Amino acid sequence: MAAAITGDAETDLTLPVSDDLDDNGFPASPPAAATTSSFAHDFYRSGIDWSSLQAPPSHRRRPVAGVTEQVCGPLVQKNLFQAWGIEKPAAGTTEKLCGQRVQKNLFQAWGIKKPPREEAAQGAPVGAGAGASSSSPSPSVAWSGRKRRWGGSDENGASRKPVACPFYKKIPGTPFTVDAFRYGAVEGCYAYFLSHFHNDHYGGLTKKWCHGPIYCTAITARLVKMLLSIDSAYVCPLELDTEYVIDGVKVTFLEANHCPGAALIHFRLSDGKTYLHTGDFRASKSMQLHPLLQTGRISLLYLDTTYCNPKYKFPPQEDVIDFVVRTAQRYLKKQPKTLIVVGAYSIGKENVYLAISQALEVPIYTDASRRRILHSFGWPDLSKRISSCNQSSPLHVLPLASVQHENLKNYLETFNQRFLSVLAFRPTGWTFSEAAGQELDLIKPSSRGRVTIYGVPYSEHSSFTELRDFLKFLRPQKVIPTVNVGNAANRDKMQAYFREWLKGT
């Protein structure tokens, strides 16, 4: 198996999974915190109350007699009884719901639908554009993979205690989760969505995966099968900008402007509610032109909040790429035997080194593992520029973590005077400097001997101002942050920003 692809280091701060998490999937707070403002308090009381997502009373119905309810939809976890003002169940009048015991008549109160029939998860496959029902032009998708297995055991055969899936990984009113593979078989979940192929999102996926279908883009599907050896029976690629019907929900993938294969996921439920999960994304004006985002109001937005901090106001990606190209040209003019190095994740930052290759009219050298990944994208303009000879081009792509002075000095010495100096770029939002701001020419490189390194603020996540503009355009009724949520103070700050941006909408 190939080495795991570390997700964009800008989001490698994944949430811990431990017994210290509360029932919402967040780290438990000290008892004193209960009397202060908290994310849970804001979530339920200040404009982002899940209970408002429930269907009107006329649409609610009881479960069919004899059916055990195991629902992934309305996300019921222990402390939600208090949040919704619901009394705890009386002894002897319980029904199983998402692993908890609740009163039977709460199904009617919450408007919970009975679980999908098992046949829906095991029906015949239907290709895109085929199998649409007479009531919808959308292709209907059914999964033909093996029956999912619940639970698991360790190497000694002992049963493993399942780790609870946090609520923000679940899509309410559906049997869907997004980027929730590290939790194994999520009870009530019949379809697992993968927004893109970075480790902090696909973590938990191994060749032993057997819990249900994985829906993702075509590029991500190829990577999942090629690098993780996932059984093809579980991998269901969907095309961008094509509406699919999955278990009665209309699902559309939109370009996320993050890494190859990354997608925003748009869900439209039968009751008209619309949810948008951004995965990781870099918001842009072009996204505002998409018909799905121009018509109707998003009920619930799951938002990539990696840079939800006012100090991060990146220049446009195009400006950063132009700066990198101009700098490379200037150094080569001064010293023609300069080696240009671009640090990159296994997936991501391709536009930076592709632009240099095009401007300098030179091939791109990288190692065999990355070459295999890059060819899998199916991008002809990129594939034709990839070289397997490290002596044939002054443009090399190396792992971002290796772009350090000592490493590059040793790397330069392996070329026996073929190159006399190194100019390296570290393209990541974490290099952003408030002092330089939008003035890229104010960026000061770090030079040591024959090695010069530029940290350039090229990010594939939205800046603070881009998040603001995106929310003001989208006007979602509710927002759930998905990054940097492990700290209560961070959550409170983000919710304050959202309320300010959406004031008056």
C-alpha positions in Angstrom: 0.0 0.0 0.0 1.3 3.5 -0.8 2.1 5.8 2.1 -0.9 7.6 3.4 -1.5 11.0 1.8 -1.3 13.5 4.5 -4.1 16.0 4.0 -3.3 19.6 3.4 -1.2 20.4 6.5 -3.4 23.4 6.8 -6.1 21.0 8.1 -4.0 18.2 9.6 -5.2 19.3 13.1 -7.9 16.6 13.2 -10.3 16.3 16.0 -9.2 13.8 18.7 -11.4 10.7 19.2 -11.3 9.7 22.8 -13.5 9.1 25.9 -13.0 12.8 26.8 -15.5 13.9 24.1 -18.9 15.0 25.0 -22.0 13.5 23.3 -21.9 16.1 20.5 -18.4 14.9 19.6 -16.6 17.9 21.1 -14.1 17.7 24.0 -16.0 17.7 27.3 -15.9 21.0 29.2 -15.5 21.4 32.9 -18.8 21.6 34.9 -18.4 25.3 35.4 -18.5 25.9 31.7 -22.2 24.9 31.8 -23.1 28.3 33.2 -21.3 30.3 30.4 -21.8 30.8 26.8 -20.9 27.7 24.8 -21.0 26.3 21.3 -23.9 24.0 22.3 -25.8 26.9 23.8 -25.3 29.0 20.7 -26.0 26.0 18.5 -29.4 25.3 19.9 -30.4 28.8 21.1 -29.0 31.4 18.8 -30.2 30.8 15.3 -28.7 27.4 14.6 -31.2 25.2 16.4 -31.5 21.7 14.9 -35.0 21.4 16.0 -36.1 23.9 13.4 -35.0 21.4 10.8 -37.8 19.1 11.7 -40.7 18.6 9.3 -44.0 20.4 10.1 -46.4 18.3 12.2 -48.5 17.4 9.2 -45.5 15.5 7.7 -44.5 13.6 10.8 -45.4 9.9 11.1 -44.9 7.0 13.4 -42.7 4.1 12.6 -44.3 1.0 11.2 -45.1 -1.5 13.9 -42.4 -4.1 14.4 -39.6 -2.0 12.8 -36.6 -1.2 15.0 -35.7 2.4 14.4 -31.9 3.0 13.9 -31.9 6.5 12.6 -28.9 8.5 11.3 -31.2 11.4 10.3 -32.4 13.5 13.2 -29.2 13.3 15.2 -30.2 12.2 18.6 -27.5 12.1 21.3 -27.8 12.0 25.1 -27.6 15.7 25.9 -30.0 16.6 23.2 -32.8 15.6 25.5 -32.0 18.7 27.6 -31.3 20.9 24.6 -34.7 20.2 23.1 -36.5 20.2 26.5 -37.5 16.6 26.1 -38.1 14.5 29.2 -36.1 11.4 29.5 -37.9 8.2 28.6 -40.1 6.4 31.1 -39.2 2.9 32.0 -40.8 0.2 29.8 -41.8 2.5 27.0 -38.7 2.7 25.0 -37.6 2.2 21.4 -34.0 2.0 20.1 -32.8 5.2 18.3 -29.1 5.8 17.3 -27.9 3.6 20.2 -30.0 5.6 22.8 -33.3 4.6 24.4 -36.2 7.1 23.7 -39.9 7.1 24.2 -41.9 5.6 21.3 -44.0 8.7 20.8 -40.8 10.8 20.2 -40.7 9.4 16.7 -43.8 11.4 16.0 -42.6 14.4 17.9 -39.3 14.5 16.0 -40.8 13.6 12.6 -38.4 10.6 12.1 -39.0 8.5 9.1 -38.7 4.7 9.3 -35.3 3.4 8.2 -34.6 2.7 4.5 -35.4 -0.9 3.4 -32.4 -3.1 3.4 -33.1 -3.7 -0.4 -32.3 0.0 -1.0 -28.7 -0.6 0.1 -28.4 -3.7 -1.9 -30.3 -2.9 -5.1 -29.0 -3.2 -8.6 -26.5 -0.6 -9.7 -27.8 2.2 -11.9 -25.4 4.2 -14.0 -25.5 8.0 -14.3 -28.4 9.1 -16.5 -30.2 5.8 -16.2 -32.8 4.4 -13.9 -34.4 7.7 -13.2 -37.9 7.5 -11.8 -40.8 9.0 -13.8 -41.1 11.7 -11.2 -37.5 12.9 -11.5 -35.1 13.4 -14.3 -32.2 12.7 -11.9 -30.3 9.5 -12.2 -31.2 7.2 -9.3 -28.2 5.6 -7.6 -28.4 2.2 -5.8 -25.5 0.3 -4.3 -24.7 -3.2 -5.4 -21.9 -3.9 -3.0 -21.7 -6.5 -0.2 -23.9 -6.3 2.8 -22.4 -4.1 5.4 -21.0 -5.6 8.6 -21.6 -3.9 11.9 -19.1 -3.6 14.7 -15.8 -5.4 14.7 -13.2 -7.2 16.8 -9.5 -6.8 17.6 -6.7 -9.1 16.8 -7.7 -11.3 19.7 -11.2 -11.7 18.5 -12.7 -9.5 21.3 -15.4 -7.1 20.3 -14.4 -3.5 19.9 -16.4 -0.7 21.4 -17.5 1.6 18.5 -16.4 5.2 18.7 -19.4 7.6 18.5 -19.6 9.6 15.3 -19.8 13.3 16.0 -23.1 15.0 15.0 -21.4 17.4 12.6 -20.3 14.4 10.4 -24.0 13.4 9.9 -26.5 14.9 7.5 -29.9 15.3 9.3 -32.9 13.6 7.9 -30.8 11.2 5.8 -28.8 8.0 6.3 -25.6 9.8 5.2 -22.3 10.8 6.8 -19.5 12.9 5.3 -15.8 12.2 5.9 -16.7 9.9 8.9 -14.6 6.8 8.1 -12.6 6.7 11.3 -15.8 5.8 13.2 -16.2 2.5 11.4 -19.8 1.4 10.8 -22.0 4.3 11.9 -25.3 3.1 13.1 -28.1 4.1 10.8 -25.7 5.2 8.0 -26.2 3.6 4.7 -24.1 5.9 2.5 -20.6 7.3 3.3 -19.5 10.5 1.4 -15.9 11.4 0.9 -15.3 15.1 0.0 -11.7 14.6 -1.1 -8.6 12.5 -0.8 -6.7 14.1 2.1 -5.9 11.9 5.1 -7.7 14.1 7.6 -10.9 13.3 5.6 -10.4 9.7 4.4 -8.8 8.6 7.7 -10.2 5.2 8.7 -10.5 3.9 5.2 -8.5 0.7 4.7 -8.6 -2.2 2.3 -10.8 -4.0 4.8 -13.6 -1.4 4.5 -17.0 -3.2 4.3 -19.4 -0.9 6.0 -21.2 0.6 3.0 -20.9 2.5 -0.3 -18.4 5.4 -0.6 -19.7 8.2 -2.8 -17.0 10.6 -4.2 -15.8 12.2 -7.4 -14.2 10.1 -10.2 -10.6 11.4 -9.4 -11.1 10.6 -5.7 -12.5 7.2 -6.5 -9.4 6.3 -8.6 -7.1 7.4 -5.7 -9.1 5.4 -3.1 -8.8 2.3 -5.1 -5.2 2.8 -6.3 -3.6 4.0 -3.0 -5.8 2.4 -0.3 -6.8 -0.8 -2.2 -10.4 -0.4 -1.4 -12.7 -3.0 -2.9 -14.2 -1.5 -6.1 -17.6 -2.8 -5.1 -17.7 -0.2 -2.3 -16.6 2.8 -4.4 -19.3 4.8 -6.2 -17.9 7.7 -8.4 -20.2 10.6 -9.2 -19.6 13.3 -11.8 -19.5 16.9 -10.9 -22.6 19.1 -11.7 -24.8 16.0 -12.2 -27.8 15.5 -9.9 -28.2 12.0 -8.5 -31.0 10.5 -6.4 -29.6 8.5 -3.5 -32.0 7.0 -1.1 -34.6 9.6 -2.1 -32.2 12.6 -1.6 -31.0 14.6 -4.6 -27.2 14.9 -4.4 -24.9 17.1 -6.6 -21.1 17.5 -6.4 -19.7 21.0 -7.1 -16.1 22.0 -7.8 -14.5 22.9 -4.4 -11.4 24.7 -5.7 -9.3 22.8 -3.2 -7.3 19.8 -4.5 -7.9 17.5 -7.5 -11.2 15.6 -6.9 -12.4 17.8 -4.1 -16.1 18.6 -4.1 -18.7 20.6 -2.3 -21.7 18.3 -1.7 -25.2 19.7 -2.1 -28.1 17.7 -0.7 -31.8 18.4 -1.4 -34.2 16.5 0.7 -37.7 15.5 -0.3 -39.2 18.1 2.1 -37.4 20.8 0.2 -34.6 21.4 2.8 -31.1 21.9 1.2 -27.8 21.3 2.9 -24.3 22.2 1.6 -21.2 20.5 2.9 -18.1 22.3 1.7 -15.5 19.7 2.7 -12.3 21.8 2.3 -12.7 24.6 -0.2 -11.4 27.9 -1.5 -14.4 30.1 -2.1 -14.4 32.1 -5.3 -16.7 34.5 -7.2 -17.3 31.8 -9.8 -19.0 29.6 -7.2 -21.6 32.2 -6.9 -22.6 31.6 -10.5 -23.6 28.0 -9.9 -27.3 27.6 -10.4 -27.8 25.4 -7.3 -26.3 28.2 -5.2 -28.3 30.9 -6.8 -31.7 29.4 -6.4 -33.3 28.8 -3.0 -31.8 29.3 0.4 -29.4 26.8 2.0 -31.0 25.4 5.2 -27.8 24.2 6.7 -24.1 24.9 5.8 -21.2 22.7 6.9 -18.3 25.2 6.5 -14.6 24.7 6.2 -13.3 27.2 8.8 -9.6 26.5 8.6 -8.8 30.2 8.3 -11.9 31.7 10.1 -9.7 34.4 11.7 -9.5 38.0 10.6 -5.7 38.0 10.4 -5.9 35.7 7.4 -6.6 37.8 4.3 -4.8 36.1 1.5 -4.1 37.6 -1.9 -5.9 35.9 -4.8 -4.3 32.6 -5.9 -3.6 34.0 -9.3 -1.6 36.9 -7.8 0.5 34.4 -5.7 1.2 32.2 -8.8 2.2 35.3 -10.8 4.6 36.3 -8.0 6.2 32.8 -7.9 6.7 32.7 -11.7 8.2 36.2 -11.8 10.6 35.3 -8.9 11.7 32.1 -10.6 12.4 33.9 -13.8 14.4 36.6 -12.0 16.6 34.1 -10.2 17.2 32.1 -13.4 18.2 35.2 -15.2 20.8 35.9 -12.5 22.0 32.3 -12.2 20.9 30.0 -15.1 22.0 26.9 -13.1 19.4 27.5 -10.3 17.3 24.6 -9.2 13.7 25.6 -8.7 11.9 23.5 -6.0 8.2 23.6 -5.1 7.0 22.0 -1.9 3.7 20.3 -2.2 1.5 17.7 -0.6 1.0 14.4 -2.4 -2.3 16.0 -3.7 -2.6 19.7 -4.0 -0.6 22.8 -5.1 -0.4 21.5 -8.7 -1.4 24.9 -10.2 1.8 26.4 -8.7 4.3 24.1 -10.3 2.3 23.7 -13.5 2.4 27.5 -14.0 6.2 27.6 -13.5 6.5 24.7 -16.0 4.5 26.6 -18.6 6.2 29.9 -18.1 9.8 28.4 -18.2 8.9 25.8 -20.8 10.5 23.0 -18.7 9.3 19.6 -17.6 8.3 18.8 -14.0 10.5 16.3 -12.2 9.1 14.4 -9.1 9.4 10.9 -7.7 7.7 7.8 -9.0 5.0 7.8 -6.3 3.9 11.4 -7.1 4.1 10.7 -10.9 1.6 7.8 -10.4 -0.8 10.1 -8.6 -0.5 13.0 -11.1 -1.1 10.7 -14.1 -4.2 9.4 -12.4 -5.9 12.8 -12.6 -6.3 12.4 -16.3 -5.1 15.9 -17.0 -3.3 15.8 -20.4 -1.6 19.2 -20.0 -0.1 18.1 -16.7 0.8 14.5 -17.7 2.8 15.5 -20.8 5.0 17.8 -18.6 6.0 15.1 -16.0 9.5 13.8 -16.2 11.2 10.9 -14.5 14.7 12.3 -15.0 15.9 14.6 -12.2 18.8 15.9 -14.4 16.6 17.0 -17.3 14.7 19.9 -15.7 15.5 22.7 -13.3 12.0 22.3 -11.8 11.5 19.7 -9.0 8.5 19.0 -6.8 9.3 17.7 -3.3 7.3 17.0 -0.2 6.4 20.2 1.5 8.0 19.0 4.8 11.3 18.6 3.1 11.6 22.2 2.0 14.1 23.2 4.7 17.6 24.6 4.4 19.6 21.6 5.5 17.6 19.1 3.4 17.8 21.3 0.2 21.6 21.8 0.8 22.1 18.0 0.8 19.7 17.6 -2.1 21.7 20.2 -4.2 25.0 18.3 -3.5 23.7 15.2 -5.1 23.7 16.9 -8.6 27.5 17.3 -8.9 27.5 20.9 -10.1 24.5 20.4 -12.4 22.9 23.1 -10.3 24.7 25.7 -8.3 21.9 27.1 -6.1 18.4 26.3 -5.0 15.3 28.6 -5.1 12.5 26.9 -3.2 8.8 27.9 -2.6 6.6 26.8 0.4 3.1 27.5 -0.9 0.8 27.4 2.1 -1.6 29.8 3.9 0.3 29.5 7.1 3.1 31.5 5.7 0.9 34.5 5.4 2.3 37.6 7.1 0.0 40.5 8.1 3.0 42.8 7.6 3.3 41.9 3.9 -0.5 41.6 3.5 -1.5 41.8 -0.1 1.9 43.2 -1.1 3.6 40.0 -2.2 6.8 41.9 -3.2 7.3 42.6 0.5 7.8 38.9 1.3 11.3 38.4 2.6 13.0 35.1 1.7 15.1 33.0 4.1 18.6 32.6 2.6 21.4 30.4 3.9 24.4 29.7 1.7 23.2 28.6 -1.7 19.7 27.9 -0.6 16.9 30.5 -0.7 13.3 29.7 0.5 10.2 31.8 -0.1 7.1 31.2 2.0 4.2 32.3 -0.2 0.6 32.6 0.9 -0.9 30.2 -1.7 -3.8 28.5 0.1 -6.4 26.0 -1.1 -8.7 27.0 1.8 -10.8 30.1 2.0 -9.4 33.2 3.6 -11.4 35.1 6.3 -12.7 37.6 3.8 -13.6 34.9 1.3 -15.6 33.1 4.0 -17.4 36.3 4.8 -18.2 37.0 1.2 -19.4 33.5 0.6 -21.7 33.5 3.6 -23.1 36.9 2.7 -23.9 35.6 -0.8 -25.2 32.2 0.3 -27.3 33.5 3.3 -27.6 30.0 4.9 -30.1 29.7 7.7 -27.7 27.8 9.9 -23.9 27.3 9.9 -21.9 24.5 11.4 -18.1 25.0 11.5 -16.1 21.8 10.7 -12.5 22.9 11.5 -10.9 24.2 14.7 -14.0 23.3 16.7 -12.1 21.5 19.5 -11.8 24.7 21.5 -14.9 26.4 23.0 -13.4 29.8 22.6 -12.8 29.2 18.9 -16.4 28.0 18.4 -17.8 31.0 20.2 -15.7 33.4 18.1 -16.7 31.7 14.8 -20.4 31.8 15.7 -20.1 35.5 16.5 -18.6 36.1 13.0 -21.4 34.1 11.4 -24.1 36.1 13.2 -22.5 39.4 12.2 -22.2 38.4 8.5 -25.7 37.1 8.3 -27.3 40.0 10.2 -30.4 41.2 8.4 -30.6 38.2 6.0 
